[in-house]
Each structure stands twice: as C-alpha cells, then as structure tokens.
C-alpha cells in the first residue's frame, strides 16, 4: 500500500482523468458520426474506423498533456484540452497520410469536426469539472474524523485540520486513560476500549493515529481492530530525530502522514465520481439491451412457483451500511427464519431458479441497485448480513471488504472463488481476492473483470 502512495499526485491525476475523458471523447466522436450521417445518410466504415482510432489515440495524447488535471483553473484546463485535441488530430492526420487514406474522407467533414469536436468538449468541460469538484468537497464534509493521541504532534495535526477546514474533526481519544486534552476545542470522546462505540455514535469515517514513539507498540493491535470498523486509518507518526530514507508518505500542509488503510476510491473522491458515472451509464444501456431477457425471466419465475418475481435482501454495502439488493427469486417461498447459502442439489431451488442461478441471470436486477448508487458493476460481492456477522470475528479484516461499493461481479468471482463457501478456508481466499481488488483498483482492472465475467459463468461451484 505504501509503495502505491509514493506518487500521490500522479494517482490523483489518473483517477480524475477517466470520468471526464469518457464524456469528452464520447461527445467528440458523436460529432464526427453526426457530420457523417448528415453528409452520407449513414456512418461509412472508414468513419467508424476513424472513431475507433480517435478513442484509442486520445488516451496517450490526453494523458501526455495532463488534460483534466484537477489542479488547473478553468482557463488553464481549456488550454490543455485544446493542446490535447490538436495533438490527437495531428496524430490522426499522420496516420491518414502514411496510409494514403486521405481521399477516403471529405475535407469539409474533417475540418468541421476539428472545430466542433473541440467546442463540444470545451462546453462539457466546465460542468464536468464543477460537479467533480463539488462532489469531492461534499465527500470531504462527510468524512468526519477523530484523532487517537494527545501528544504535541496530535495537537499540531488537530490545529492544522481545524485551521484548513479540510475535514470535520469530532474530537480526540487519549491512548491511555490518565491523559486528557489541553482545552475544549478538541474534546475527549472516551478511551480506546470505547473506540468502536465512538466511531458509530459520531459516524466517524477517518481515524488519525498520532502517538509518540513510546506508544508505537500499540499501533499494530490498534490498526487490526480498526480494519473492521469501516473507517479510513491514517498514521501520523512522531518521528522525532529518526532519519527517513525513501519513505512513502503523503502530506497535510507539510505534515507527513502514512496511509495504512485507505482504498483508492475513498482516498481520491474524483474516482468515486468517475466510477459511478461509468457504472450508471453502462447500467442504463444494460437494462435497455437486456429488456427482453429480463421480461422473459420474470414470466418464467412467476410461472415456476407461487411468490414474487423479485425479492429484496438486506446486505452490507459501502462503509458497512445496509442496503437491499434486488434479485430474481430462484427459490420456493420458505419461512425457516434462517439465511442459508445455497448448496448443491438444494431442494429450495426451483427448476427455473437453478438455471438462472447457474447463468447468473438472477443477479441482473442489481443493475437497478447500480442506478440507485448502492452498488457498482465491479466490486466485492455483497454477503447476507447474517453471514457477515458470522465471519467478521473469524477472518482477519473480513469487514474491510466493505471499504468500496459491492459489485454485481468481482475479482473473486472471475478467479474461481464464487459459489458455496462451506469451509472457513474458502471464505478466507475469497476475502483475500476482495481485498486485492480494493488495494489495486483501476478502471482497467474493472474492464478486465467485466470481460472475464462471462467465462466465469461456467464454474461448477454455482448452485
């Protein structure tokens, strides 16, 4: 994790880039298609190829010129966008010249596209940047924090956070019972044994550990306990005169902090905006494209046995909040009062249910949960609340898998860790895959998982 934080500025730029790039380049490509249709009545094959080259070429061109970097002002951002667009057009022109394909395209269409393509991207740039920054500020306001420690370094951190209005600070928790704070600005909230109750009562989303060198022995035990509390954990060490060599740190007003437990999506709010935008766009397209299949499945489920077509089941979502996911009913209605995993030859599963479970068609209504912002297309699969309660004290960092939105599919599912987990070891391996996804999230990883998901449907472990 620390190695991933070695260049936080680069990570923030990458996570900010994708959502705005999808919108901008989609609009630019749409302009080319519109101009072609206006001229020819359709989009000829050579223009479709040009759209594909535009999408592929825009990634290196826009990344090289740092288009959509969040530190730029509106004017500077537009200038970088113009530079990226010109670079892309120059590259495309070079390809057409080398391949001697210029004659295949109407010069008027290309000139109008060069101008209008930039105009639509520039128009979209302002609201996209505004909403991305607004979303980031809103998430920061919701990220209430506490500080564990009452050392001079802990007070320095509290004063800097308070002065910069960066994150709402609730108070401080002394590492030992005989310590107290210096004044009423940062009240004592309780002692370490009460930490879980404190985080729940004050809806704490971030915990800063700022203890002295003498108290550092507490950090490991303290951190392992915090893993299951759905909070970001940031260690602010008091290094004193200890030399640091090649350390992996971030900074708050030149104050070094080491991030121990923070997922890429929660550490960079723009990533939440980008991933959510892409998720909802694909969910809408998926519901439209799969409409006939969803309707046929609903009719088959209704005819298979008495009961509702859909059912809603409580699951833990992002940051441990309970959500209700939608699924096609695959079992006969039963009232045994116990939530049990489906097993091979489970007599509760209907004939239609067995098919839709094996093909994962029963999960498709969760596209509605994606539209509602409760789930993502890719992420750790949400388990039943009772299962979480069972495993949380048996598997280390089990609840840490909720540090990101749950998904319809995930890394565990495409690596063979789906289906029944009748042994603790199987659940442990699934959780390891979920945590690996959280620690290594990227848009490209999501794309690879979505591409691999259809092949995972042939697993023999699906009941």
C-alpha positions in Angstrom: 0.0 0.0 0.0 2.8 2.4 0.9 4.5 1.8 -2.4 1.3 2.8 -4.2 1.3 6.1 -2.4 4.8 7.0 -3.5 3.5 9.5 -6.0 0.0 10.6 -4.8 -0.2 13.5 -7.2 0.1 11.1 -10.2 -2.5 8.8 -8.7 -5.0 11.6 -8.2 -4.5 12.8 -11.8 -5.2 9.3 -13.1 -8.3 8.9 -11.1 -9.6 12.3 -12.1 -8.9 11.7 -15.8 -11.1 8.8 -16.7 -14.6 10.0 -16.0 -14.1 13.3 -17.8 -12.3 11.6 -20.7 -15.2 9.2 -21.3 -17.7 12.1 -21.5 -15.4 14.4 -23.6 -14.2 11.9 -26.1 -17.7 10.4 -26.5 -19.0 13.8 -27.4 -16.2 14.4 -29.9 -16.8 11.0 -31.5 -20.6 11.7 -31.6 -19.9 14.9 -33.5 -18.0 13.0 -36.2 -20.8 10.5 -36.5 -23.4 13.3 -36.8 -21.5 15.0 -39.6 -21.0 11.8 -41.5 -24.8 11.0 -41.2 -25.7 14.5 -42.3 -23.5 14.1 -45.4 -23.9 10.5 -46.4 -27.1 9.4 -44.6 -25.1 6.8 -42.6 -21.7 6.4 -40.9 -19.4 4.7 -43.5 -16.9 2.1 -42.5 -13.9 4.4 -42.8 -15.5 6.9 -40.5 -16.3 4.2 -37.9 -12.6 3.3 -38.1 -11.7 6.9 -37.5 -13.9 7.0 -34.4 -12.1 3.9 -33.1 -8.7 5.5 -33.7 -9.8 8.7 -32.0 -10.8 6.8 -28.9 -7.6 4.8 -28.8 -5.3 7.8 -29.6 -7.0 10.2 -27.2 -5.8 8.2 -24.2 -2.0 8.7 -24.7 -2.5 12.2 -26.2 -4.6 13.5 -23.3 -2.5 11.8 -20.6 0.7 13.1 -22.0 -0.6 16.7 -21.9 -2.3 16.1 -18.5 -5.7 17.1 -19.7 -8.4 17.2 -17.0 -5.8 17.6 -14.2 -7.9 18.9 -11.2 -5.3 21.5 -10.2 -5.7 23.5 -13.3 -8.0 26.5 -13.4 -10.8 26.6 -15.9 -8.8 28.6 -18.4 -5.7 26.5 -18.0 -7.8 23.4 -18.2 -9.3 24.5 -21.5 -5.8 25.3 -22.9 -4.6 21.8 -22.0 -7.7 20.4 -23.6 -7.0 22.3 -26.8 -3.4 21.1 -26.8 -4.5 17.5 -26.3 -7.1 17.8 -29.1 -4.6 19.3 -31.5 -2.1 16.6 -30.7 -4.7 13.9 -31.3 -5.7 15.4 -34.6 -2.1 15.7 -35.7 -1.5 12.1 -34.9 -4.6 11.0 -36.8 -3.6 13.2 -39.8 -0.2 11.5 -39.7 -1.8 8.1 -39.8 -4.1 9.0 -42.7 -1.1 10.5 -44.6 1.1 7.4 -44.1 -1.7 5.0 -45.0 -2.6 7.2 -48.0 -6.2 7.2 -46.8 -6.9 11.0 -47.1 -9.0 10.6 -50.2 -11.5 8.4 -48.3 -12.6 11.3 -46.2 -14.4 14.6 -47.1 -12.2 17.5 -46.2 -15.2 19.6 -45.2 -16.3 17.0 -42.6 -12.9 16.7 -41.1 -12.5 20.5 -40.8 -15.9 20.9 -39.2 -15.2 18.0 -36.9 -11.8 19.5 -35.8 -13.6 22.7 -34.8 -17.0 21.4 -33.4 -15.3 18.4 -31.7 -13.3 20.8 -29.5 -16.3 23.1 -28.9 -18.5 20.3 -27.5 -15.6 19.1 -25.3 -15.0 22.6 -24.1 -18.7 23.1 -23.3 -18.8 19.8 -21.4 -15.5 20.5 -19.6 -16.9 23.3 -17.3 -19.9 21.4 -15.8 -17.9 18.2 -15.5 -15.1 19.8 -13.6 -17.6 21.8 -11.5 -19.6 18.7 -10.5 -16.4 16.6 -9.9 -15.0 19.3 -7.5 -18.5 19.8 -5.9 -18.6 16.0 -5.3 -15.1 16.0 -3.8 -16.0 18.8 -1.4 -19.2 17.1 -0.3 -17.3 13.8 0.4 -14.8 15.8 2.4 -17.5 17.3 4.6 -18.9 13.9 5.3 -15.5 12.4 6.2 -15.7 13.2 9.9 -12.6 12.3 11.8 -11.1 11.7 15.3 -7.5 11.7 16.4 -6.1 9.0 18.7 -3.4 10.6 20.7 -2.8 13.7 22.8 0.9 14.3 22.1 2.2 17.6 20.7 2.2 16.1 17.3 -1.5 15.1 17.7 -2.3 18.7 18.7 -0.4 20.0 15.7 -2.4 17.8 13.5 -5.7 18.9 15.1 -4.9 22.5 14.7 -3.9 22.2 11.1 -7.1 20.2 10.2 -9.2 22.8 12.1 -7.5 25.8 10.5 -7.7 24.5 7.0 -11.3 23.3 7.4 -10.1 20.2 5.5 -12.1 17.6 7.4 -14.6 17.9 10.2 -12.8 16.9 13.4 -15.1 15.5 16.1 -12.5 15.2 18.9 -9.6 13.2 20.3 -9.2 9.8 22.1 -6.2 9.5 24.5 -4.2 6.4 24.1 -4.2 5.9 27.9 -6.9 6.6 30.4 -4.8 9.0 32.5 -4.3 11.5 29.7 -6.6 14.5 28.8 -6.7 17.2 26.2 -5.4 20.8 26.8 -8.5 22.8 26.0 -12.1 22.5 25.0 -11.6 23.0 21.3 -10.8 19.3 20.8 -12.9 17.4 23.4 -12.0 13.9 24.8 -14.6 11.5 23.4 -13.6 8.5 25.6 -10.9 5.9 25.9 -9.5 3.3 23.5 -11.8 0.5 24.7 -14.8 2.6 23.6 -13.4 3.2 20.1 -16.0 1.2 18.2 -18.9 2.9 20.0 -17.3 6.3 19.4 -17.0 5.7 15.7 -20.6 4.5 15.4 -22.0 7.3 17.6 -20.3 10.1 15.7 -20.4 8.4 12.3 -16.6 8.7 12.1 -15.1 7.9 8.6 -11.4 8.6 9.3 -9.2 7.9 12.3 -5.8 9.6 12.7 -3.3 7.7 14.9 -0.9 10.3 16.3 1.0 8.7 19.1 4.6 9.1 20.5 7.4 6.8 19.8 6.9 5.3 23.3 3.4 4.4 22.4 4.1 2.9 18.9 3.8 -0.7 20.2 0.1 -0.1 20.3 -0.3 0.6 16.6 -0.4 -2.9 15.3 -3.1 -4.0 17.7 -5.0 -0.8 17.2 -4.9 -1.0 13.5 -6.1 -4.5 13.3 -9.1 -3.5 15.4 -9.8 -0.6 13.1 -9.9 -2.7 10.0 -13.4 -4.0 10.8 -14.8 -0.6 11.7 -15.3 0.8 8.1 -13.0 3.8 8.7 -10.0 5.2 6.8 -6.9 4.8 9.0 -4.1 7.4 8.8 -1.0 7.1 10.8 0.7 10.4 11.7 4.0 9.2 13.2 6.1 11.3 15.6 9.5 10.5 14.0 11.4 12.9 16.2 15.1 12.8 15.1 14.8 9.5 13.4 16.1 9.8 9.7 13.7 8.8 6.9 15.0 7.2 3.7 12.8 6.7 0.7 9.7 6.9 2.8 6.2 6.6 1.2 4.1 9.4 2.7 1.5 12.0 1.9 1.3 15.4 3.4 -1.2 17.7 5.1 0.4 21.2 5.0 3.9 19.7 5.0 2.9 17.4 7.9 3.9 13.8 7.0 1.2 11.1 7.2 1.3 7.5 6.3 -1.8 5.9 4.9 -2.4 2.5 6.5 -5.9 1.7 5.4 -7.5 3.6 2.6 -8.9 2.3 -0.7 -8.0 4.1 -3.9 -11.7 5.1 -4.4 -12.1 6.6 -0.9 -8.7 8.3 -1.0 -9.5 10.1 -4.2 -13.1 11.4 -4.3 -12.9 12.1 -8.0 -12.5 8.3 -8.6 -15.9 7.8 -6.9 -17.4 10.3 -9.3 -15.7 8.7 -12.4 -16.6 5.1 -11.5 -20.2 6.0 -10.6 -20.7 7.8 -13.8 -19.4 4.9 -15.9 -21.4 2.4 -13.8 -24.7 4.2 -14.2 -24.2 4.7 -17.9 -23.5 1.0 -18.5 -26.4 0.1 -16.2 -28.8 2.1 -18.3 -27.6 0.6 -21.5 -27.6 -2.8 -20.0 -31.2 -2.6 -18.8 -32.3 -1.4 -22.3 -30.4 -4.1 -24.1 -31.4 -6.9 -21.7 -35.1 -5.8 -21.5 -36.5 -8.8 -23.4 -34.4 -11.2 -21.4 -35.4 -9.6 -18.1 -39.1 -9.8 -19.1 -38.9 -13.4 -20.2 -37.1 -14.3 -16.9 -39.8 -12.5 -14.9 -42.5 -14.5 -16.6 -40.6 -17.8 -16.1 -40.1 -17.1 -12.4 -43.7 -16.2 -11.9 -44.9 -19.5 -13.6 -42.3 -21.6 -11.8 -43.8 -21.4 -8.3 -46.0 -19.1 -6.2 -44.4 -16.0 -4.9 -43.0 -12.7 -6.0 -40.8 -12.3 -9.1 -38.2 -10.2 -7.4 -37.1 -10.2 -3.8 -35.0 -7.7 -1.8 -32.4 -9.0 0.6 -30.5 -6.9 3.1 -26.8 -6.8 2.5 -23.9 -4.7 3.8 -22.9 -2.0 1.3 -20.3 0.7 1.1 -18.8 1.6 4.6 -20.9 -1.2 6.1 -24.3 0.5 5.5 -27.2 -1.9 5.0 -28.7 -1.9 1.5 -31.4 -4.0 -0.1 -30.3 -5.8 -3.3 -32.7 -6.9 -6.0 -32.6 -10.5 -7.4 -34.9 -12.7 -9.4 -36.4 -15.2 -7.0 -34.8 -18.6 -7.6 -36.2 -20.5 -4.6 -39.6 -21.5 -3.4 -41.0 -19.2 -0.8 -40.0 -20.5 2.6 -40.2 -19.2 6.2 -37.5 -21.1 8.0 -36.1 -17.9 9.6 -32.6 -18.8 8.7 -30.4 -17.4 5.9 -28.5 -20.3 4.4 -26.2 -20.4 1.5 -27.5 -22.4 -1.5 -25.8 -25.8 -1.7 -25.6 -28.5 -4.5 -29.0 -30.1 -5.0 -30.6 -27.6 -2.6 -34.3 -28.6 -2.5 -35.4 -25.0 -2.1 -34.2 -24.0 -5.6 -36.8 -24.2 -8.4 -36.0 -25.6 -11.9 -36.1 -22.1 -13.3 -34.1 -20.9 -10.3 -31.4 -23.4 -10.9 -30.9 -22.2 -14.5 -30.9 -18.5 -13.7 -28.5 -19.0 -10.7 -26.1 -21.1 -12.8 -26.1 -18.4 -15.6 -26.2 -15.5 -13.0 -29.3 -14.1 -14.7 -30.8 -13.9 -11.2 -28.3 -11.1 -10.4 -29.3 -8.9 -13.4 -31.9 -6.9 -11.4 -29.0 -5.5 -9.4 -28.5 -3.1 -12.3 -31.3 -1.2 -10.5 -29.1 -1.0 -7.4 -26.3 0.3 -9.6 -28.6 3.0 -10.9 -29.6 3.9 -7.3 -25.9 4.3 -6.4 -25.9 1.5 -3.9 -23.8 -0.9 -5.9 -21.2 -0.9 -8.7 -20.8 -3.1 -11.7 -17.5 -4.4 -10.2 -16.6 -4.8 -6.6 -16.8 -7.4 -3.7 -20.0 -9.4 -3.9 -22.3 -8.4 -1.0 -22.9 -11.2 1.5 -26.0 -11.6 3.6 -25.9 -9.6 6.9 -26.1 -12.8 9.0 -23.1 -14.3 7.1 -21.1 -11.1 7.8 -21.9 -11.3 11.5 -20.7 -14.9 11.5 -17.4 -14.4 9.7 -16.4 -11.0 11.0 -14.6 -12.4 14.1 -13.3 -15.5 12.4 -11.5 -14.0 9.4 -8.9 -11.2 9.8 -10.1 -7.9 8.2 -13.2 -9.5 6.9 -15.3 -6.4 7.2 -12.6 -4.4 5.3 -14.1 -5.7 2.1 -16.9 -3.1 2.6 -14.4 -0.2 2.0 -15.8 0.0 -1.5 -19.2 -0.4 -3.1 -20.3 -4.0 -3.6 -20.5 -5.2 -7.2 -22.5 -7.5 -9.4 -19.3 -9.2 -10.3 -15.8 -9.0 -8.8 -12.2 -10.3 -8.8 -13.1 -13.2 -6.5 -15.8 -14.3 -8.9 -13.6 -14.4 -12.0 -10.7 -16.1 -10.2 -12.8 -19.1 -9.2 -13.8 -18.1 -5.7 -17.6 -18.0 -6.2 -20.4 -20.3 -5.1 -20.8 -22.0 -1.7 -18.1 -21.4 1.0 -18.7 -24.4 3.2 -15.3 -24.1 4.8 -13.6 -21.1 6.5 -10.6 -21.5 4.2 -12.7 -20.9 1.1 -14.2 -17.7 2.5 -10.7 -16.6 3.6 -9.5 -17.0 0.0 -12.5 -15.0 -1.3 -11.8 -12.2 1.1 -8.2 -12.1 0.1 -9.3 -11.6 -3.5 -11.7 -8.9 -2.5 -9.0 -7.0 -0.6 -6.6 -7.4 -3.5 -9.2 -5.7 -5.7 -9.6 -2.8 -3.3 -5.8 -2.3 -3.0 -5.2 -2.4 -6.7 -8.3 -0.8 -8.2 -8.2 0.9 -11.6 -10.6 1.4 -14.4 -8.6 -1.0 -16.5 -8.9 -3.7 -13.8 -12.7 -3.2 -13.8 -12.7 -3.6 -17.6 -10.7 -6.8 -17.4 -13.0 -8.3 -14.8 -16.1 -7.4 -16.8 -14.5 -9.1 -19.9 -13.7 -12.2 -17.9 -17.1 -12.4 -16.1 -19.0 -14.3 -18.9 -16.3 -17.1 -18.9 -16.7 -17.5 -15.1 -20.3 -18.5 -15.6 -19.2 -22.0 -16.5 -17.9 -22.6 -12.9 -19.1 -25.8 -11.3 -19.4 -24.1 -8.0 -22.6 -22.2 -8.8 -25.7 -23.6 -7.3 
